[in-house]
Amino acid sequence: MDQGSNVTRRSFLKVSSAAALASALPDQQPYAPIANAEARDRKLVIIHLDGGNDGINTVVPHGDPAYREVRKALRLPTKSLHPIADGLGLHESLRDFKGLWDQGQLAVVQGVGYPRPSRSHFESTSVWETGIRDRNKRAGVGWIGAAFDRKKRDAGGTAAPSIDSIYIGSKEPPIALAGRLTQATNLTSLRDFTLPPSSRELRRIAQQAARESNEVGDPRAFLSRVTLGAYEAADRLSKIQSTRNRVRYPVSRLATQLELAATLIGNEHPAQVYYLSQNGYDTHSQQWYRHAGLLEVLSTAVRAFLADIKSLGRADSCSVMIFSEFGRTVKENGSRGTDHGTAGPVFLAGAPIRNGLVGKTPSLRDLVAGEPRWSIDFRQIYATIETEWFGCPKSRFAEAGSTPLPLFT
């Protein structure tokens, strides 16, 4: 195969990738019908704090006398914290979260975990992504994918599949987004789909094939339709790429990813879930500065995103959930870090969120296997999101006994 053919093939693959994302844009494939049109327009941005976030030094129980005893090298000065309750404050790097709290747009869910917790990154992440503790019952379906599957089945939808979720990153979409009737894709940048000049030849060939293949069942007709449809989709993406948001974002990978999510939401992409990961939370050593830097990136990026969403007129239909696969140990280790723990806090942010503390602040003395007791099962959060945010008539988590929480206004 000559060099020109190789270029044309690469062009086709790039155009096909563009079509996968743009096929769900307005005036393309419709949603499977659901009963609640308002719920259909709602967006959820999920940020995974990958590695196990130290919840104790994120939502700091400085009023607990044990805090001084177990955290000597890593103890945060009380005066540096942002108070949210008596004896409780946010890490100093979360100043923008404190701003959201003061604006009534932040829920802090305390002591979130699950029975028989795993301290393995892979296993605990799988539990969170599927909502299933028994690995033999997961069947390759995630909690978000399963919820959308069920909603479509209950509504009797027969429309062509649309992209319901987008993972913003270079890896494959997480299992959380996988379903039987729902589709997810990954995206790094809209620039990934900018078509090279060499793609013009492929378009010309497709147009010629479309003119010459009019017979029903002619395979050339099918291939030309697919190819030309992909080009139309790529053209639509280039128009989205040219738009600019109205808020200045900080310089960080997470902020860039959130800006991309805001761009898609502002351009009415119908995907309801945008999933991101922020790496680096496995702080076994020298945690102080690393953790402070990570939380600074998180706080400033989320603030910019929510300001952008507001400027786009979507503040009331977009919320953010922030979680980690587990917390970290109560006691610090000899390397000025912490090791794999169990329960930790979950944040929900945005105008639709009911502001305040949810759940009991974990005690640093009342421990199980050396770690704080969890008081809220993470599947209670999922049940709330499914029924109250996405308008699912039923939630498998609620049916299994997970009581919804007061998270939305």
N, C-alpha and C positions, 0 to 999 in steps of 0.2 A: 504494500500500500504506500502511495507516494505521500509527500509531506502535506500537499494540499488536502488530501483525503483525511489525514489525521486531524488537521485543523478543523475541517468541516464536522468531523465526528465530535470533537471537543465542543464545538459550537452547539451542536444538537443537544449534547448532554447538559450544557449550561442552560439552554432555553427550556429544556424539559424540567429542570429543577425550578426554574422561575415559574413555570406553569403550576407546579405542585403547590406553591405558596399562593399565587394570585388567583387560582381557580375559585377560591372562596370569597373573592372581593365582590362588592355589590354588582348587580346585573350579571353575575355569573351563576354558579349553582346555588339553588335556594337551600335554606335550612329545612331539615325535617320539621314539620309543624309541631309546635308545642302550645300548650294552653295559655301561657302567660307571656305576652310579647315583651313586657317590661323586663322580666327575668332574662329573656333571650338577649337583651342588649347589655346586660351587666357583665363587667369584666373583673377577673380576679388575677392579681399578680402575686406569684408565689416566689419567695426568695429562700433558698436553702443555704443555711450557714454551714458549709461543708467542713466536717472535721470534728464537730462536737464543741459547741460554744460554752464557755464558762458562764453559766447563768448566775452564779453567786456573785461574780464581779461585773455582771451586766445590770441586774436588778439587785442592788446591794443591800442586804439586811444588816446595816451597820448598827441598828439598835439591839441586835441579838448579841449578848455578851460573848457567845462562843465565836463570833466572827473574829475578834481580836486574837483568840487563842489558836484558831486553825489557820489563819492567814497572817503570818508575821511578815514575810518578804513581800507578799502580794496584796497586803491590806491597803485599801484605798482610803485616803483621808476623808473624813466626813464632810469637811468644808468644801471639798472639790466636787461633791455629788450634787445632782439635781433632785431635790426632794419631791416625792410624789405621795408620801404618806408618812406618818410618824415612824421613825426608825427605818425608813426605806427610801432609797434614792437610786436614780439612774447613773450609770458610769459617766464621768465628766465628758467623755467624747460624744455622748448622746445628747448634746445640747439641742440639736434640731428635733430629736424625739421629745424633749421637754417642751419645745415650742408647739409640737403637735398636741401634746398632753394639755397644755394651757389653752389651745384652741378647741379642745373637746374632740380630738380626732385620733385618739390612741387608746387601745385596750391592751392591758398587760395581763396575760393569762398565766398564773403562777402554778408551779409544781406540776407541770404536764409530763405525763409518762404513760406507762402501760405495765401490766402484770408480767412478772418474770423477765425483766428487761435484759436485753443483750448489750454487751459493751463492745461488740464488733461493729466497725463502721459499716461494712457491707450488709450484715444481717439486720442491724437496727434501721439502716436506711430502707431496706426492703420492707420492714414492718411498717414504717411510716408511709412508704409509697403505695402499699397495697391495702393497709388497714387490717392485715391478717397476720396473727402471730405464728400460726402453724405454716411452715414453709411448704408443706405438701398440699396445701389448699389454695395456693396463690394463682396458679393456672395462667400466669403471664398477663394478668389484667390488673390495672392500677385503680386507685380509689376514684380518681377523676374520670377515667375512661369508663369505669363501671357505672358511675352516676349518670353520665351522658347516655350510655347504652340503655339504661333502664328508663330514662326520660323519653327516649325515642321510641322504645318498645311500647311504653304506656300510652304514648300519643298516637301510635299506629302510623308513624311517619314512614313514607316510602320514597322520599326524595333522594337524589343522588348524594353520596357521602360528601360532607364538607369538612374542611379543616377546623376542628373545634378548639385545638390547643397548639401553642407554639413554644418550643424550647429555644430560648435565645442563648446560643452557645455552639461550639464546634462539635460537641459529642452527640451521640444519638439521643433522642428524647428519652427521659426517664420513664420507668415502668409506670409511674403514677399516671401518665397520660394515655397509657395503652388501653384500648377497648376493642370490642367486637364490631360495633357499628359506628364508632367514632374514629377520626383520623387526627394524627399529630405530626408535625414536621419540625425540623430544627432550622435555625437561621442565625447567621453570624452578623451579616450586614447586607443591606439592600444592594450595596456595590458588588456583592458577589455575583449578582445576576446581570451586571452591565454587559451587553452583548458586544463581542469584538467585530471589527469590520468584516472579517472573514465569514460571519454568519449571513451576510447578504446573499451569498451564493446559495446557501442552503434554503433560504426563503424563496429565491427565484426558482429553484428546482421544485419545491413544494407547490408553488403557484402553478407551474407548468403541469405538474402531475394532476393537480385539481382540475385543470382545464381539459386534460386528455382522458381522464378516467371518470366517466359518467355512469358507467354500468353499475347496477346494484350488485354488491358483493365483491366489487373490484378491490383487492387489498390496497392498491395504490391510492384509492379514494380515501380509505380509512387513515392511512399513514399521512397523507397530505393534510387531512382535517386536523389530526392530532398536532402535526408540526405547525401549521398556521395558527391554530389555537394557542399553542405555546408562545409563538411570537407576539400575538395580541396580548397575552398575559404579561410577557416581558415588557412590552411597551407600557402597560399600565403600571408596572412596578417602577419603571423609570420616572413616571410622573410623580409617584409617591416619593421617590428618592429626592426629587427636586424641591419638595416642600421643607419648610424649616419650622421648628417649634419656637415658641416665643419666650422661652425661659433659658437662662444660661446654666448649664450643668457643670458640676465640678469635674476635674480631670481624673477619671478613674475608669477602670474596665466596667465596673458595676454601673456607674452613671451612664456610660455609653450604651450599655445594654438596656437600661431603663428608658433612655431617650428613644431607642429604637422601638420599644414597646409602646411608648406614648405616640410615636409617629404612626404606627399601625392603627392604634385605637383612634387617633384623631382623624385618620383617613377611612374610618368606618370598616376596617377589616372585621369580619364577624367572629373570629376566634374569641372564645370567652375566657380562656386561661392562657397566661403568659408566665412561663416557668424559667427561673434563673438560679444560678448557683454562685455563691461567693466563697472561694476557697481560702484555706489558711488557718482554720480554727482549731487544728490539732496541736495545741500549744503545750507540748510536754516540757519545753524549756524556754527560759527567757520570755515569759509570757507578758510581762508588764507592758512593754512598748509595742510588741506585736499585736496584742489584743486591743490596745488603745487605738492603734492605727486602723485596724479592721473596723472597729465600731465607728470611727470617724468617717470612713468611707461609706459605710452603710447608712449612717444618719444623714449625711449631706446628700447622698444620692436619692434616698427616699423622699427627702424634703423637696428636692428639685423636681422629681417625678410628679409628686402630688400637686405642686404649683403649676407644672406644665399641664397636667390633666384638668386643673381648674381653668386655665387659660383657654383650653380647648372646649370648654363647656361640658366636660364629662365627669366633674367631681362627684356628682350624686350617683353615678353608675359604675364607679371603680373603687375597689378596695385592695389592700395589700396584706398578705399573710407572710410572716417571717418565722421560720422554725429551724431547729437543728436536730440531728438524729439522736443526740443525747447531750446531757450536761457533762460537767467534769467533777472530779472528786472534791469533796469538802476540804480535805487536807492538801496543802501544796506539797510538791516533791522536793528532792534535794537539788534540782536543777532550776529552781525558781519558776517552775511550771506546775501544771496539774495534769492528771491522767484521766482516762475514760471514766465517766460517771453514769448517771441514770437520768433523773428528771431535770427539767429546766423550763424556762419561760418561753412562751410564744407571744409574738406581737401581732396585732391587727391594726392597720392604720387607714385613714381616709375619712372623708366627710360622712359616709354612711355608718361609721363604726360608733358603737355606744362607748363613750369614754369611761375609763376607770380601771380599777383592779378587779380581776375575776379570780376567784379561788383564794385559798388560804396561803399566806406566806410560809414556806417550808421552814421548819425548825432545824437549826444546826446541831441540836442535841438529841432530838428524837429521830434516830437514824435506823435504817434497815441495811444490813450488810455494809455499814459504814457510810451510807449515803442518805440524803433526805428522802422522806416518804413522798411519793407522788400522790396528789389528791384529785387531779383531773385527768381522765383518759383522753388522749389526743383525738380519739374517734368521736368524742362529744363535740369537738370543734368541727370535724368533718360533717357530722350530722346537721349542725347548725348551718354550715355553708350550703349544703345540698338543699335543705328545705327552705331556709329563710332567704338565701341569697340567689340561688339558681332556680328556685321555684319547683324543685322536684316534688311530685306528689308524695313520694315515699323515700325513706332513707334506710338502707340495709343496716346502718349503724344504729339508727333510732329503733328499728325493729328488734335489734339484738340487745337493746337496753341502754344505749348511750344517750343520756339525757341532753337535749340541746341547751346551749348556754345563752345568756343575754349579751350578744355580741353586736347586733345591728340595731339601728334606731328604727 
